Amino acid sequence: MGKASSSKKVARAARAGGRTAGNKQRNLLFPGVIGVIMVLGVALVAFAANDRKSETDVAPVLGDHWHAAVGFYICDQFEPDIAEFESRVGIHTHGDGVIHIHPSSADGAGENATLGAFLEGAGVTLTDTELTMGDQTWKEGDQKCGDEDGELVVAQWKDVESTDTEPALIRRDFDSIRFREDGEGYTIAFVPEGTTDIPKPESAAQLQTLGAADDPTATTSTSAGATDTTAPGATTTVPTTAPATTVPAG
């Protein structure tokens, strides 16, 4: 065999080897890409499931029926209660100084059950420095309480009907304050800077009674011409001559 023929064979072998290596690289690359796509897909599904769980499995959940006392305290007195309104997410008031927390969708449940959700439905704007209700605005640096600079504070009670608890005083991120349990209380206050003595909402002492007005867990019974409406921990007796009826849920 001549040198020319040998050289051609070596060249053909080299080209064939190159094609084989390239094919192997491509064959290895394809399953690698598929694997990455699968991992990303599983991660996205897990994230979506966890996100959904955080909305629907963290209290309050759909079907819960909570109540929180609420009041707006300006300098040295309470403003009138927020007017009644309905809410697409189930966080509303009946104009009774009570936040009725009855999540009707994921947008009002779990981590979405916030003071901000209530205020939005009520048409109230509350930022770290400004409170607007209707045509009235109180702004830090502009309005005063007497001769003193005013500041916005939200006083939060875990059990507002208890007489021996001190509130947490929150001074920022008000919209993000979460409702975490039944029976809380909130006084949204514009008071002299540094104030720590903030009163409970005026509805606090009657929270359970007011909540029973639209609580489906409340029961009614008739005894000697009276209807007893019972909410957990509270009993109200209303004289009546009519047969006992069940209080409609709100």
C-alpha positions as CSV (number, residue, x, y, z in Angstrom):
1,M,0.0,0.0,0.0
2,G,1.3,3.4,-1.0
3,K,1.9,6.3,1.3
4,A,-1.0,8.2,-0.3
5,S,-3.5,5.5,0.5
6,S,-2.3,5.2,4.1
7,S,-2.7,8.9,4.6
8,K,-6.2,8.8,3.3
9,K,-7.1,6.0,5.7
10,V,-5.7,7.9,8.6
11,A,-7.7,11.0,7.6
12,R,-10.9,9.0,7.3
13,A,-10.4,7.4,10.7
14,A,-9.7,10.8,12.3
15,R,-12.9,12.2,10.7
16,A,-14.9,9.2,11.9
17,G,-13.5,9.5,15.4
18,G,-14.5,13.2,15.5
19,R,-18.0,12.4,14.4
20,T,-18.3,9.7,17.0
21,A,-17.1,12.0,19.8
22,G,-19.5,14.7,18.7
23,N,-22.4,12.3,18.6
24,K,-21.6,11.1,22.1
25,Q,-21.4,14.6,23.4
26,R,-24.8,15.5,21.8
27,N,-26.3,12.2,23.1
28,L,-25.1,13.1,26.7
29,L,-26.3,16.7,26.4
30,F,-29.9,15.9,25.5
31,P,-30.8,13.9,28.6
32,G,-29.0,16.4,30.7
33,V,-31.2,19.2,29.4
34,I,-34.3,17.1,30.0
35,G,-33.2,16.4,33.6
36,V,-32.8,20.1,34.3
37,I,-36.3,20.8,32.9
38,M,-37.8,18.1,35.1
39,V,-36.1,19.4,38.2
40,L,-37.3,22.9,37.5
41,G,-40.8,21.6,36.8
42,V,-40.9,19.7,40.1
43,A,-39.6,22.8,42.0
44,L,-42.2,25.0,40.5
45,V,-45.0,22.6,41.4
46,A,-43.7,22.3,44.9
47,F,-43.5,26.1,45.2
48,A,-47.1,26.6,43.9
49,A,-48.4,23.9,46.3
50,N,-46.6,25.5,49.3
51,D,-47.8,28.9,48.3
52,R,-51.4,27.6,48.0
53,K,-51.0,25.9,51.4
54,S,-49.8,29.1,53.0
55,E,-53.0,30.8,51.8
56,T,-55.5,28.1,52.7
57,D,-54.1,26.0,55.6
58,V,-52.8,28.8,57.9
59,A,-55.4,30.2,60.2
60,P,-57.8,31.8,59.7
61,V,-58.9,29.2,57.1
62,L,-62.0,29.1,54.9
63,G,-64.9,28.5,57.3
64,D,-63.4,30.2,60.3
65,H,-65.5,32.8,62.0
66,W,-63.3,35.3,64.0
67,H,-63.9,38.7,65.5
68,A,-61.6,41.5,66.5
69,A,-62.5,44.8,68.2
70,V,-61.3,47.9,66.3
71,G,-61.3,51.6,67.0
72,F,-59.7,54.8,65.6
73,Y,-58.4,57.0,68.4
74,I,-57.4,60.6,67.5
75,C,-55.4,62.5,70.1
76,D,-57.8,62.0,73.0
77,Q,-61.0,60.5,71.7
78,F,-62.4,57.8,69.5
79,E,-63.8,58.5,66.0
80,P,-67.2,57.1,65.0
81,D,-67.1,53.4,64.0
82,I,-66.3,52.5,60.4
83,A,-69.6,52.2,58.5
84,E,-70.9,48.7,57.5
85,F,-69.5,47.3,54.3
86,E,-69.2,43.9,52.6
87,S,-66.0,42.4,51.3
88,R,-65.2,40.0,48.5
89,V,-62.6,38.3,50.7
90,G,-64.8,38.0,53.8
91,I,-63.2,40.6,56.1
92,H,-65.7,43.3,56.9
93,T,-67.7,45.1,59.6
94,H,-71.4,45.7,60.4
95,G,-70.6,49.2,61.7
96,D,-70.4,47.8,65.2
97,G,-66.7,48.4,66.0
98,V,-65.9,44.8,65.1
99,I,-63.8,43.3,62.4
100,H,-65.7,40.2,61.2
101,I,-63.1,37.8,59.8
102,H,-64.9,35.1,57.8
103,P,-62.6,34.2,54.9
104,S,-64.6,33.5,51.8
105,S,-61.6,33.0,49.5
106,A,-57.9,32.5,49.7
107,D,-57.5,36.2,49.3
108,G,-58.9,36.7,52.8
109,A,-57.4,33.6,54.5
110,G,-54.1,32.7,56.1
111,E,-51.3,35.2,55.4
112,N,-53.7,37.3,53.4
113,A,-56.0,38.0,56.4
114,T,-54.5,41.3,57.3
115,L,-55.4,44.7,58.8
116,G,-54.6,46.0,55.3
117,A,-57.3,43.8,53.7
118,F,-59.9,45.2,56.2
119,L,-58.8,48.8,55.7
120,E,-58.9,48.5,51.9
121,G,-62.5,47.3,52.0
122,A,-63.4,50.1,54.4
123,G,-61.9,52.8,52.2
124,V,-59.3,53.8,54.8
125,T,-55.7,54.5,53.9
126,L,-53.0,53.9,56.5
127,T,-49.3,54.2,55.8
128,D,-46.4,54.5,58.1
129,T,-46.9,58.2,58.4
130,E,-50.5,59.0,57.3
131,L,-54.1,58.0,58.1
132,T,-57.0,59.1,55.8
133,M,-60.6,58.4,56.7
134,G,-63.2,60.0,54.4
135,D,-62.2,63.6,53.9
136,Q,-60.0,63.7,57.1
137,T,-56.3,63.1,57.1
138,W,-53.8,62.9,60.0
139,K,-50.2,63.0,58.9
140,E,-47.0,62.9,61.0
141,G,-45.2,66.2,60.8
142,D,-48.3,68.1,59.8
143,Q,-51.0,67.6,62.4
144,K,-50.4,67.9,66.1
145,C,-52.3,66.8,69.2
146,G,-52.5,70.0,71.1
147,D,-49.0,71.4,71.1
148,E,-47.3,68.0,70.6
149,D,-46.2,66.3,67.4
150,G,-48.5,63.4,66.6
151,E,-47.5,59.9,65.5
152,L,-49.4,56.9,64.2
153,V,-49.4,53.8,66.4
154,V,-51.4,50.6,66.2
155,A,-52.1,49.0,69.6
156,Q,-52.7,45.3,69.3
157,W,-54.2,43.1,72.0
158,K,-54.1,39.3,71.6
159,D,-57.1,38.9,74.0
160,V,-58.8,42.3,74.0
161,E,-61.5,41.3,76.6
162,S,-58.8,40.4,79.2
163,T,-58.3,43.3,81.6
164,D,-54.7,42.5,82.6
165,T,-52.8,42.5,79.3
166,E,-50.7,45.2,77.7
167,P,-50.9,45.8,74.0
168,A,-48.1,45.5,71.5
169,L,-47.4,48.9,70.0
170,I,-46.7,48.8,66.3
171,R,-45.3,51.8,64.5
172,R,-44.8,50.7,60.9
173,D,-46.0,48.2,58.2
174,F,-49.5,48.5,59.5
175,D,-51.1,47.0,56.4
176,S,-49.1,43.8,57.0
177,I,-50.4,43.2,60.5
178,R,-52.0,39.7,60.4
179,F,-55.1,38.5,62.2
180,R,-53.7,35.4,64.1
181,E,-56.5,34.4,66.4
182,D,-60.1,35.1,67.5
183,G,-60.7,37.8,70.1
184,E,-57.9,40.3,69.2
185,G,-58.3,44.1,69.5
186,Y,-56.8,47.0,67.5
187,T,-56.7,50.7,68.3
188,I,-55.4,52.7,65.3
189,A,-54.2,55.8,67.0
190,F,-52.8,59.2,66.1
191,V,-51.4,60.4,69.5
192,P,-48.7,62.6,70.9
193,E,-45.3,61.2,70.0
194,G,-44.1,58.6,72.5
195,T,-47.5,57.8,73.9
196,T,-47.8,54.3,75.4
197,D,-51.1,54.6,77.2
198,I,-53.6,53.8,74.4
199,P,-57.1,52.7,75.3
200,K,-58.8,49.6,74.0
201,P,-61.5,49.9,71.3
202,E,-64.9,50.9,72.8
203,S,-66.3,47.6,71.4
204,A,-63.8,45.5,73.3
205,A,-66.0,44.8,76.4
206,Q,-68.8,43.5,74.1
207,L,-66.8,41.7,71.5
208,Q,-68.2,38.2,72.0
209,T,-71.8,39.5,72.2
210,L,-71.4,41.6,69.1
211,G,-69.7,38.7,67.3
212,A,-72.6,36.4,68.1
213,A,-74.9,38.5,65.9
214,D,-73.5,36.8,62.8
215,D,-71.7,33.8,64.2
216,P,-73.2,30.5,62.9
217,T,-71.8,28.6,65.9
218,A,-74.1,30.6,68.2
219,T,-77.1,28.7,69.5
220,T,-80.6,29.7,70.5
221,S,-83.0,28.1,72.9
222,T,-86.4,29.0,74.5
223,S,-87.1,28.9,78.2
224,A,-90.0,30.5,79.9
225,G,-90.7,33.0,77.1
226,A,-87.1,34.0,76.5
227,T,-84.6,33.5,73.7
228,D,-81.0,32.8,74.8
229,T,-78.4,33.6,72.2
230,T,-75.2,31.9,73.2
231,A,-71.7,32.6,71.7
232,P,-68.6,30.9,73.1
233,G,-68.1,32.5,76.5
234,A,-71.0,34.9,76.3
235,T,-74.8,34.7,77.0
236,T,-77.4,37.3,76.2
237,T,-81.1,36.9,77.1
238,V,-83.7,38.8,75.1
239,P,-87.4,38.7,76.3
240,T,-89.7,37.7,73.6
241,T,-93.2,36.3,73.1
242,A,-92.5,34.8,69.7
243,P,-91.0,31.2,69.2
244,A,-87.3,30.9,69.3
245,T,-85.5,31.5,66.0
246,T,-82.0,31.0,64.9
247,V,-79.9,34.2,64.4
248,P,-79.0,34.4,60.6
249,A,-75.3,34.2,59.8
250,G,-73.7,37.3,58.3
